Amino acid sequence: HAPAPDFQYLGKITGRWDWVDDASVPDEAYCQKFYNRTVDLINKFNPDMIYFDDTALPLWPISDVGLKIAAHYYNRGMQRNDGKLDVVLFGKAPDELQRKCMVWDIERGVSNRIEPQPFQSETCLGSWHYDRAVYEKDKYKSAATVIHMLADIVSKNGNLLLSVPLRGNGTIDEKERAIVEAIADWMTVNREAIFGTRPWKMFGEGPACEVVVPIEGQGFNEGKGKPFSAKDVRFTTKGNTIYAITLGLPTETLHIKSMGTDAELLGTPIKTVGLLGSDQELNWSQTATSLTIEPPTQYPSGQAAVFVINTAG
């Protein structure tokens, strides 16, 4: 049936008839001003990344200025870097085709699988803007929570964008600083398992994998699943090395089922197993059902342990 005259068809974008309030639709002058200001920012500051808090490119489908901005940004980036693209454009909820030209940004959430295209999860230590009540009631995310989120996200082909809200005078409070410093301390020991790595054949295993909480809209599944524990493992890889990151510090024997010979996920036998940041020799064995690792006497860092697994080859 034909819609009422007050509706406009936006089928190319939403597949449905949508209500359009003419008073809220940006005019051509507004769109051109948005384009001019954004391109001016790109030309002056050469940003490495641009984040649009939008479901696709800005002002679509009213205008194509978002597409023109993207083209200018990418072309300028390549001109500055001898033809290599080293800049990144982020958007909310792009479809599968759009994710090939811009990076999917998930707000306060994470995918439940290894994504074929890189993605970004964004979250905040507290509220998006500084909230004194969060400070007074100790409601900030802990360093352990952030580190566990980071390992989970990287194991699925993503990166984490963490917001640290600023006070009115532009500073962070001492509680935020302590959290950030604890994250930095962990990264100093374990960065090898994060930077320059890629997902393994599986992103991980453990009790938290048994509960799948779908993304709602632009994200928002953060903290809705089963809490992480030291029995939850996330995998990253680099060359012949696999990093098994436990989301806690195991005090009991760790059984990694994905690395048992019956799983047939390892093309070659395990050669060595170590603990990142430590010279301790670990007691381990590979059986048909799992890779078994006895906990070390001491961990080199808190929050999460990284076991380094090298395969023969």
C-alpha positions in Angstrom: 0.0 0.0 0.0 1.2 3.5 -0.7 2.2 5.4 2.4 0.6 8.6 3.7 2.0 11.8 2.2 4.0 12.6 5.3 6.3 9.6 4.9 9.3 9.3 2.7 10.8 6.0 1.4 14.3 5.3 2.8 14.4 1.7 1.5 18.0 1.8 0.3 19.1 2.4 3.9 16.5 0.9 6.2 14.2 -1.2 4.0 11.1 0.5 5.3 9.0 3.7 5.1 10.2 6.1 7.8 8.7 9.2 9.3 10.6 12.3 8.2 10.2 15.6 10.0 11.2 18.3 7.5 12.2 20.7 10.3 14.9 18.2 11.4 16.4 17.5 8.0 19.7 19.4 7.5 19.7 21.7 4.5 22.4 21.9 1.8 24.2 24.8 3.5 24.5 22.8 6.8 25.8 19.7 5.0 28.4 21.8 3.1 29.5 23.5 6.3 29.9 20.1 7.9 32.0 19.0 5.0 34.2 22.1 5.0 34.9 22.0 8.7 35.8 18.2 8.7 38.0 18.5 5.7 39.7 21.5 7.2 40.4 19.5 10.4 41.9 16.6 8.3 44.1 19.0 6.3 45.4 20.9 9.3 46.0 18.0 11.8 46.4 14.8 9.7 44.6 12.6 12.2 45.5 8.9 12.3 41.8 8.0 13.0 38.5 9.6 12.6 35.5 8.4 14.7 32.0 9.2 13.6 29.3 8.6 16.3 26.9 7.6 13.5 25.3 4.4 12.2 27.2 4.8 8.9 28.8 7.9 7.3 27.4 11.2 8.7 24.3 12.8 7.1 23.5 9.8 5.0 21.0 9.4 3.3 20.3 13.2 3.3 23.6 14.0 1.7 26.7 12.3 0.3 29.2 14.6 2.1 30.2 11.8 4.5 31.3 9.7 1.5 33.2 12.6 0.1 34.9 13.2 3.5 35.9 9.5 3.6 37.3 9.6 0.1 39.3 12.8 0.9 40.6 11.3 4.1 41.8 8.0 2.6 43.3 9.7 -0.5 45.1 12.3 1.5 46.4 9.6 3.9 47.8 7.6 0.9 49.4 10.6 -0.6 51.2 11.3 2.7 52.4 7.7 3.0 53.7 6.8 -0.5 50.5 5.1 -1.5 50.0 3.0 1.7 46.8 3.5 3.6 47.6 4.0 7.3 44.6 6.0 8.5 41.4 4.5 10.0 37.7 5.6 9.8 35.3 4.3 12.4 31.5 4.2 12.3 28.6 2.6 14.2 26.7 -0.4 12.9 28.0 -0.5 9.3 26.7 -3.5 7.2 29.0 -6.2 5.9 29.9 -4.3 2.7 30.5 -1.0 4.6 32.9 -2.8 7.0 35.3 -3.4 4.1 35.9 0.4 3.8 35.4 1.6 7.4 35.9 -0.1 10.8 33.0 -1.3 12.8 32.9 0.4 16.2 30.9 -1.4 19.0 29.8 0.8 21.9 30.1 -0.9 25.3 30.1 -4.3 23.8 32.0 -7.0 21.8 31.4 -9.5 19.1 30.8 -13.1 20.0 33.0 -14.5 17.3 36.3 -13.9 15.4 35.3 -11.1 13.0 36.6 -11.4 9.4 37.2 -7.7 9.3 39.0 -5.8 12.2 36.6 -4.0 14.6 36.8 -1.8 17.6 35.1 -2.0 21.0 34.8 1.3 22.9 34.1 1.6 26.5 34.8 4.0 29.5 36.2 3.6 33.0 33.0 5.1 34.3 30.5 7.3 32.5 31.2 8.9 29.2 31.4 12.3 30.9 33.0 12.8 34.3 30.6 11.8 37.1 31.5 12.6 40.6 29.1 9.9 42.0 31.1 7.2 40.1 34.2 8.5 41.8 32.7 8.7 45.3 31.0 5.2 45.1 34.1 3.5 43.5 32.2 2.5 40.4 35.1 2.6 38.0 36.1 -0.5 36.0 39.0 -2.2 37.7 42.3 -2.7 35.9 41.5 -6.5 35.8 38.2 -5.8 34.1 39.8 -3.7 31.4 42.6 -6.2 30.8 40.2 -9.1 30.5 38.1 -7.1 28.1 41.2 -6.3 26.1 42.3 -9.9 25.8 38.8 -11.0 24.8 38.5 -8.3 22.2 41.9 -8.8 20.6 41.3 -12.6 20.4 38.3 -11.8 18.1 40.3 -9.5 15.8 39.4 -6.3 17.5 41.0 -3.4 19.5 39.9 -1.6 22.6 39.3 2.1 22.7 39.2 3.1 26.4 37.9 6.5 27.6 39.2 8.0 30.8 36.8 10.8 31.6 38.3 14.2 32.6 37.4 16.5 35.4 36.3 20.0 34.6 39.9 21.3 34.8 41.1 18.7 32.2 42.8 16.3 34.7 42.0 12.7 35.7 41.5 11.8 39.4 43.8 9.6 41.4 41.6 6.6 41.2 41.6 6.7 37.4 45.3 7.2 37.4 45.9 4.2 39.5 43.7 2.0 37.2 45.6 3.3 34.1 49.0 2.7 35.7 48.0 -0.9 36.7 47.0 -1.6 33.1 50.3 -0.1 31.9 52.2 -2.4 34.4 50.4 -5.4 33.0 51.2 -4.3 29.4 54.8 -3.8 30.2 55.1 -7.5 31.0 52.6 -9.0 28.5 52.4 -6.6 25.5 53.9 -9.3 23.3 50.6 -11.2 23.5 48.6 -8.1 22.4 50.6 -5.9 19.9 51.1 -7.3 16.4 49.1 -10.4 17.1 46.3 -12.0 15.2 43.4 -14.3 16.3 44.0 -18.0 16.4 41.7 -20.7 15.0 39.4 -20.2 18.0 39.1 -17.0 20.1 39.0 -18.9 23.3 37.3 -21.4 25.7 36.0 -21.6 29.2 32.8 -21.1 31.2 32.1 -17.6 29.9 31.9 -19.0 26.3 28.8 -21.0 27.3 26.7 -17.9 27.5 26.2 -15.8 24.4 24.7 -12.4 24.8 23.9 -10.8 21.4 24.7 -7.2 20.5 21.8 -4.8 20.8 21.8 -2.1 18.2 25.2 -0.4 18.3 26.6 -2.7 21.0 25.6 -2.7 24.7 26.2 -6.3 25.6 29.1 -5.4 27.9 29.0 -7.1 31.3 25.8 -9.1 30.5 27.4 -12.5 30.1 28.9 -14.9 32.6 31.8 -13.2 34.6 35.3 -14.1 33.5 37.4 -16.4 35.6 40.9 -18.0 35.5 39.3 -20.9 33.7 38.5 -18.7 30.8 41.3 -18.6 28.1 41.7 -16.3 25.1 44.1 -17.0 22.3 46.2 -14.7 20.1 49.0 -15.8 17.8 52.2 -14.6 16.1 54.1 -16.9 13.8 54.5 -20.3 15.4 53.7 -18.9 18.8 50.2 -19.1 20.4 49.5 -17.0 23.5 46.9 -18.4 25.9 45.7 -15.6 28.1 43.9 -16.6 31.3 41.3 -14.1 32.5 42.6 -14.4 36.1 45.5 -16.2 37.7 45.0 -20.0 37.8 45.6 -21.6 41.2 44.6 -25.1 40.0 45.7 -27.2 37.0 44.7 -25.5 33.8 43.2 -27.7 31.1 43.1 -26.2 27.6 40.9 -28.5 25.6 41.4 -26.7 22.3 45.1 -27.8 22.3 44.5 -31.5 23.0 45.5 -33.7 20.0 41.9 -34.8 19.5 40.9 -31.2 18.7 43.2 -31.3 15.7 43.7 -27.6 15.7 47.4 -27.7 16.0 49.2 -28.6 12.8 52.4 -29.6 14.6 53.1 -30.8 18.1 53.7 -28.4 21.0 57.4 -27.8 21.5 57.6 -25.6 24.6 55.2 -23.9 27.1 56.4 -20.9 29.1 55.0 -18.1 31.1 55.4 -14.6 29.6 57.6 -12.4 31.8 59.0 -15.4 33.8 61.9 -17.8 33.6 60.1 -20.5 35.6 60.0 -23.9 34.1 56.4 -25.1 33.9 55.1 -28.7 34.3 52.9 -29.4 31.3 51.8 -32.2 29.1 49.7 -32.6 25.9 47.2 -35.4 25.9 44.3 -36.3 23.6 41.9 -34.2 25.6 43.9 -31.1 26.5 47.1 -29.2 27.1 47.6 -29.5 30.9 49.6 -26.8 32.7 50.4 -26.8 36.4 50.2 -23.3 37.9 53.5 -21.6 38.6 54.8 -20.8 42.0 54.6 -17.1 41.2 53.1 -14.9 38.5 55.0 -12.0 37.1 52.0 -9.8 36.9 48.5 -9.6 38.3 45.0 -9.7 36.6 45.8 -12.2 33.8 48.5 -14.7 33.0 49.9 -15.3 29.5 51.2 -18.8 28.7 53.5 -18.9 25.6 53.0 -22.0 23.5 55.4 -22.7 20.7 54.8 -25.4 18.2 57.4 -27.4 16.3 57.9 -26.2 12.7 
